[in-house]
């Protein structure tokens, strides 16, 4: 139960019969096999959160212009040693034209909901090394993203999809407790069938638009986890780019154990996603560690 995020206090408040049913459900079949993987994902995500430093200075990548005195290069500061040039320095500072060290660091920018779109087509049931299925890895990653959203006080939405006619949406507002049975329903549901990414991504964008209209929260994050590089139409792509630009959300892609000879490079996934990674070893929970530093 701890691996699934069910705290001791929550268990104590449950009636005995409900507690017994939950224990039986967690013991049975697929859930029992996933518990260790889910626990490792949650520990990894917690570690990445501890490492994250917002607004970090980061890696030096060059020189730029601006007015941040903490990053002024030495030659600019040397001008202050010449009384006749101090006025020039002041004028350039006021205009934001001082030469500064340009740095790149990781920081969390999302404020809106975290939406995990998880592929549950037939191919996701295939096992990788160690007997771990693509579905198990994807659901464990999604549950860790759920933890991430709760930790930041953000809403979480889990969207399970396969073919264009098979989509299930699970919504977990960040301002109220998440029913354990609903979380388990999200983890256990498997739709089967083919793979179509247009409908789940379109659903995710509509949910973020609703959130923006209702609460003015923008900059949500969508994480697409799939093992198939699907095609999208030109018309759909135009509409997707329009809403993405309007709402300012990010799309992260995780290509899970792609079939032999398949590659995410140059695919539709690469063109759609702001950030795409490929996970080949399903026994390794650190393949998506960077997600938990930037979401």
C-alpha positions in Angstrom: 0.0 0.0 0.0 2.9 2.4 0.7 4.2 1.7 -2.8 0.8 2.9 -4.1 0.9 6.0 -1.9 -1.8 4.8 0.5 -0.8 6.4 3.9 -1.4 4.8 7.3 -3.9 7.5 8.3 -6.0 6.9 5.2 -6.0 3.1 5.9 -7.1 3.7 9.5 -10.1 5.8 8.4 -11.4 3.1 6.0 -14.1 0.7 7.2 -12.7 -2.8 7.7 -14.6 -4.3 4.8 -13.3 -1.6 2.4 -9.7 -2.0 3.7 -9.9 -5.8 3.2 -11.2 -5.3 -0.4 -8.4 -2.9 -1.1 -5.8 -5.2 0.3 -7.1 -8.1 -1.8 -7.1 -5.9 -4.9 -3.5 -4.8 -4.3 -2.4 -8.4 -3.7 -3.9 -9.8 -6.9 -2.4 -10.3 -10.3 -0.8 -7.5 -12.2 -0.9 -5.0 -9.3 1.2 -7.2 -7.0 3.8 -7.6 -9.8 4.0 -3.8 -10.4 4.3 -2.7 -6.7 8.1 -2.9 -6.6 8.5 -1.1 -9.9 6.0 1.6 -8.8 7.9 2.0 -5.5 11.2 2.5 -7.3 9.6 5.1 -9.7 8.2 7.1 -6.7 11.6 7.0 -4.9 13.4 8.1 -8.0 10.9 11.0 -8.6 11.3 12.1 -5.0 15.0 12.2 -5.4 14.8 14.3 -8.6 12.5 16.7 -6.8 15.1 17.1 -4.1 17.8 17.9 -6.7 15.7 20.4 -8.6 16.7 24.1 -8.0 14.4 26.6 -9.6 15.9 29.6 -11.3 19.3 27.9 -11.2 22.3 29.7 -12.8 23.2 26.5 -14.6 25.9 26.0 -17.3 27.8 28.8 -18.9 26.9 28.8 -22.6 28.1 32.3 -23.9 27.6 36.0 -23.6 24.3 38.0 -23.9 23.0 41.5 -23.2 20.9 42.5 -20.2 20.8 44.3 -16.9 21.5 41.5 -14.4 24.5 42.9 -12.4 25.2 39.4 -10.9 26.2 38.2 -14.3 28.2 41.2 -15.7 31.4 40.1 -17.4 34.7 41.4 -15.9 35.6 43.8 -18.8 32.3 45.6 -18.2 33.0 46.0 -14.5 36.4 47.4 -15.3 34.7 50.4 -17.0 33.6 51.5 -13.5 37.3 52.1 -12.6 37.4 55.0 -15.1 35.3 57.9 -13.7 34.7 59.4 -17.2 33.0 56.1 -18.3 30.7 55.5 -15.4 28.0 57.5 -17.0 28.3 55.3 -20.1 28.0 52.2 -17.8 24.9 53.6 -16.2 23.3 54.4 -19.6 23.9 50.9 -20.9 22.6 49.4 -17.6 19.4 51.4 -17.9 19.0 50.3 -21.5 19.7 46.6 -20.6 22.7 46.5 -22.9 25.4 45.3 -20.5 27.4 42.2 -21.6 26.4 39.3 -19.3 27.4 35.7 -19.0 24.7 33.6 -20.6 23.8 30.5 -18.7 21.4 27.6 -19.1 19.8 25.8 -16.2 16.9 23.5 -15.5 13.8 25.1 -13.9 10.2 24.1 -13.4 7.9 26.4 -15.4 4.6 24.6 -15.4 1.6 25.9 -13.5 -1.4 24.2 -15.1 -2.4 20.6 -14.9 0.0 17.6 -15.6 -1.6 15.3 -18.2 -0.3 11.8 -18.7 -1.5 10.3 -22.0 -0.7 6.5 -21.7 -0.9 4.2 -24.7 -2.8 1.0 -23.8 -2.8 -0.7 -27.2 -2.2 -4.4 -27.6 1.6 -3.9 -28.2 2.0 -2.3 -24.8 1.3 -5.6 -23.2 4.5 -7.1 -24.6 7.2 -7.9 -22.0 10.7 -6.6 -22.0 13.8 -7.8 -20.2 13.0 -8.9 -16.6 9.4 -9.7 -17.5 8.3 -6.0 -17.2 5.7 -5.0 -19.7 5.6 -1.6 -21.6 2.3 -1.0 -19.9 3.7 -1.6 -16.4 6.6 0.8 -17.0 4.2 3.4 -18.5 1.7 3.2 -15.7 4.4 3.4 -13.0 5.8 6.5 -14.7 2.3 8.0 -14.9 1.7 7.3 -11.2 5.0 9.0 -10.3 3.9 12.0 -12.4 0.7 11.9 -10.4 2.8 12.2 -7.2 4.8 15.1 -8.9 1.6 17.0 -9.6 0.2 16.5 -6.0 3.5 17.7 -4.6 3.2 20.9 -6.6 -0.5 21.4 -5.9 -1.3 20.9 -9.6 -4.2 19.0 -11.1 -3.4 15.6 -12.6 -5.3 14.0 -15.5 -4.6 10.5 -16.7 -5.7 9.7 -20.3 -5.6 6.1 -21.4 -5.9 5.5 -25.1 -5.5 3.0 -27.9 -7.5 3.3 -31.1 -9.4 6.5 -32.1 -12.6 5.3 -30.5 -11.0 4.2 -27.2 -10.1 6.9 -24.6 -10.6 6.9 -20.9 -10.1 10.1 -18.8 -9.3 10.1 -15.1 -9.3 13.5 -13.4 -7.7 14.2 -10.0 -8.0 17.8 -8.9 -5.0 19.0 -6.9 -7.0 20.6 -4.1 -8.7 17.5 -2.8 -7.7 13.9 -1.8 -7.6 11.4 -4.6 -9.8 8.3 -4.0 -7.6 5.2 -3.9 -10.1 3.2 -5.9 -10.0 5.8 -8.7 -6.2 5.7 -8.8 -6.3 1.9 -9.0 -8.9 2.1 -11.8 -6.6 4.3 -13.7 -3.7 1.9 -13.1 -5.6 -1.3 -14.0 -7.6 -0.2 -17.0 -6.3 -1.7 -20.3 -8.1 -0.9 -23.5 -6.4 -2.9 -26.2 -6.6 -2.3 -29.9 -4.6 -0.1 -32.2 -2.9 3.2 -31.6 -4.1 6.7 -32.4 -2.5 9.8 -30.7 -4.7 12.5 -32.2 -7.7 12.0 -30.0 -5.9 11.7 -26.6 -3.7 14.7 -27.4 -6.8 16.7 -28.6 -8.6 15.7 -25.3 -5.6 16.8 -23.2 -5.5 20.2 -25.0 -9.2 20.7 -24.5 -8.8 20.0 -20.7 -6.0 22.5 -20.5 -8.1 25.0 -22.3 -11.0 24.5 -19.9 -8.6 24.9 -17.0 -7.2 28.2 -18.5 -10.7 29.5 -19.1 -11.9 28.6 -15.6 -8.8 29.5 -13.5 -6.5 31.5 -15.8 -3.8 28.8 -15.2 -1.7 28.3 -18.3 1.6 26.5 -19.0 0.3 23.0 -18.4 2.4 19.9 -19.2 1.4 16.9 -21.3 3.4 13.7 -21.2 2.8 11.2 -24.1 3.9 7.7 -23.3 3.7 5.3 -26.3 5.5 2.6 -28.2 4.2 3.5 -31.6 5.0 6.5 -33.9 1.6 7.2 -35.3 0.7 9.5 -38.2 -1.3 12.7 -37.8 -3.1 14.7 -40.4 -2.0 18.1 -41.6 -5.3 19.7 -40.5 -5.0 18.2 -37.0 -1.4 19.5 -36.8 -2.4 23.0 -37.6 -5.1 23.0 -35.0 -2.7 21.5 -32.4 0.0 24.1 -33.0 -2.6 26.9 -32.7 -3.9 25.8 -29.3 -0.4 24.9 -28.1 0.8 28.4 -29.0 -2.3 30.0 -27.4 -2.1 28.1 -24.1 1.7 27.8 -23.8 1.7 24.2 -22.7 4.6 21.7 -23.2 4.5 18.3 -24.7 7.0 15.7 -23.5 7.3 12.4 -25.3 8.5 9.0 -24.0 9.0 6.3 -26.7 8.9 3.1 -24.7 10.8 0.1 -26.0 10.2 0.7 -29.6 9.9 -2.4 -31.9 13.1 -3.6 -33.6 14.3 -1.3 -36.4 11.9 1.5 -35.3 13.3 4.9 -34.2 11.8 8.0 -32.7 14.3 10.2 -34.6 12.6 11.9 -37.5 9.2 10.6 -36.5 5.9 12.4 -36.0 6.6 12.1 -32.2 9.8 14.1 -32.6 8.1 16.8 -34.6 5.2 17.1 -32.1 7.2 17.0 -28.8 9.2 19.8 -27.2 11.3 17.1 -25.5 11.5 13.5 -26.5 13.3 10.6 -25.0 13.5 6.9 -25.8 13.5 4.2 -23.1 14.9 0.9 -24.1 15.5 -0.8 -20.7 12.2 -1.3 -18.9 14.0 -2.3 -15.8 15.6 1.1 -15.5 13.4 3.8 -13.9 15.9 6.5 -14.5 15.3 6.6 -18.3 12.8 9.4 -17.6 14.4 11.0 -14.6 14.8 14.4 -16.3 11.0 14.7 -16.5 10.8 15.1 -12.8 13.2 18.0 -12.7 11.4 20.1 -15.3 7.7 19.3 -14.7 
